[in-house]
Amino acid sequence: MRDRLIAEIIQGQNPLTLPPDATLAAACQAMHQRRVGAVMVVRGPDLLQGIFTGRDAVRCLAEGRDPKTRLAEVMTRQPETVTPEHHASDALRLLNDGGFRHLPVCEQGRVRGILSRYDFRAVEHARQDTENDFFENLR
């Protein structure tokens, strides 16, 4: 089976984006309404500034943050990204190595989509597991 391009996976996506001055409460509400686990924080229509995830929301709640806190204060700045031309295996490796669940897809800093672990097929996960086992055995 061929390794899919990210462009295939994100085709037709309408990722959730909010500006940096949106509030923590607005981000959580939007994620809940759209049933997604991340918001890409953008300047203008699509220039990536950061990402805010469900994990960030839990951290903010645990820290007692005010719901009116701006995303610019609590987002992950300069997150790892891939381009639509990358392969699924590249993205899955980056997710696994980085320990995160969401990965923005950008072209020249502009948001084109977002990937989560659920976007990958079982065969892609199996290939990644095999690769990880191979490198573990080299140690």
Summary of the structure (lengths in Angstrom):
residues: 139
radius of gyration: 16.0
end to end distance: 28.6
largest distance: 49.6
contacts: 402
relative contact order: 0.20
helix: 43%
strand: 25%
